[in-house]
Amino acid sequence: MTNLKFLAAGAAVGVFAFGTAFADTLDDVKRKGFVQCGVSQGLPGFSNPDEKGNWTGIDVDVCRAVAAGLFGDASKVKYTPLSAKERFTALQSGEVDLLSRNTTWTLVRDSALGLDFTGVNYYDGQGFMVRKSLGVKSASELSGAAVCVNIGTTTELNLADYFRANKMEYTPVVFEKADEVVAAYDAGRCDVYTTDQSGLYAQRIKMKNPAEHVVLPEVISKEPLGPVVRHGDNKFGDVVRWSLYAMIEAEEMGLNSGNVESEKANSGDPGKRRLLGVEGDLGQNLGLPGSWAYDIISQVGNYGESFARNLGPDTALNIERGLNALWKDGGLQYAMPAR
Ligand SMILES: N[C@@H](CCC(=O)N[C@@H](CS)C(=O)NCC(=O)O)C(=O)O
């Protein structure tokens, strides 16, 4: 009986912690004047600092878009680098307001961990990398391999599923920091490196001789990566969701950082006029200034610009749009209607 009481009391505190204590992240963020954004510890194309500590990447652009929408200034962001293992505790505890760190949207994370996913800024899938000299052409040839992998990731779980389902053996070689995983693989401590395919391309740049490694054709999982807020943090969650949608919607409408000023001044298109705050009160509904989407597009760019700048053919990653093309070009990126 006593135990039951303890459990009930504990549950109530849990609800309070997730439901009330952080319910006003939007107000808190407005008051302090910046967004505290949880990012990776350095993943080129997604969230990566240069030698001066300036962060860039497609995940960083989500943080910057939220700041642009809120404050009219994309630079009002502070970054907290987090390992895969640390990331959820950092969000749950309030150390960060927003997690934008190549994080896969799964049922358990969305329900049991007190988190809410606000969208998908990159559709990915897990892959394998090996040394070309191994002569392996398919993942089906990997039985008996030592596999380097990051702890606290979906990668670890999918790896186990894949080998089990295919009745193959493997030896996991696990590390907490992604750089340790890459260094171990590069030093030959394992035969295979596995992570999200985008991560394989990103991390290959850091290896001693990138041309010596090949990504195998198999994609063994779905990895929808997106920004995360605390469960119950609906107002702030809405701001994050619609900041990302504003970037996608802008690409759908043909608005970009180069033309948005003249489009705002001259366009007669009702949808563009609404999104850019010339007509209506979309921003007000989100608790944002009327210029929120204009500020996002002019300062951060549309989704396609962000993709091209961080991941596209002109970057060292050289990733195609693929699943991340707009829905009207055969991809999955689709913004809900801004009206
Ligand atoms: N998407 C997967 C994997 C995420 C992950 O942490 N991947 C590693 C390997 S690419 C990583 O981000 N490393 C960069 C870092 O920790 O800085 C998940 O959400 O669990």
The ligand as an SDF file (V2000), in Angstrom:
LIG
                    3D

 20 19  0  0  0  0  0  0  0  0999 V2000
   19.9560    9.0080  -36.0250 N   0  0  0  0  0  0  0  0  0  0  0  0
   20.4920    8.1010  -35.0390 C   0  0  0  0  0  0  0  0  0  0  0  0
   22.0170    8.2330  -34.8830 C   0  0  0  0  0  0  0  0  0  0  0  0
   22.4420    9.5680  -34.3840 C   0  0  0  0  0  0  0  0  0  0  0  0
   23.9190    9.7360  -34.0280 C   0  0  0  0  0  0  0  0  0  0  0  0
   24.2310   10.1550  -32.9200 O   0  0  0  0  0  0  0  0  0  0  0  0
   24.8460    9.4470  -34.9380 N   0  0  0  0  0  0  0  0  0  0  0  0
   26.2510    9.6690  -34.6660 C   0  0  0  0  0  0  0  0  0  0  0  0
   27.0420    9.0600  -35.7960 C   0  0  0  0  0  0  0  0  0  0  0  0
   26.8000    9.8820  -37.3440 S   0  0  0  0  0  0  0  0  0  0  0  0
   26.5260   11.1610  -34.5440 C   0  0  0  0  0  0  0  0  0  0  0  0
   25.6770   11.9770  -34.6600 O   0  0  0  0  0  0  0  0  0  0  0  0
   27.6640   11.6150  -34.3440 N   0  0  0  0  0  0  0  0  0  0  0  0
   28.0000   13.0120  -34.3130 C   0  0  0  0  0  0  0  0  0  0  0  0
   28.3240   13.4790  -32.9330 C   0  0  0  0  0  0  0  0  0  0  0  0
   28.0760   12.7440  -31.9450 O   0  0  0  0  0  0  0  0  0  0  0  0
   28.8150   14.5760  -32.8310 O   0  0  0  0  0  0  0  0  0  0  0  0
   19.7820    8.3130  -33.7200 C   0  0  0  0  0  0  0  0  0  0  0  0
   18.9960    9.2590  -33.5880 O   0  0  0  0  0  0  0  0  0  0  0  0
   20.0040    7.5180  -32.7840 O   0  0  0  0  0  0  0  0  0  0  0  0
  1  2  1  0
  2  3  1  0
  2 18  1  0
  3  4  1  0
  4  5  1  0
  5  6  2  0
  5  7  1  0
  7  8  1  0
  8  9  1  0
  8 11  1  0
  9 10  1  0
 11 12  2  0
 11 13  1  0
 13 14  1  0
 14 15  1  0
 15 16  2  0
 15 17  1  0
 18 19  2  0
 18 20  1  0
M  END
$$$$
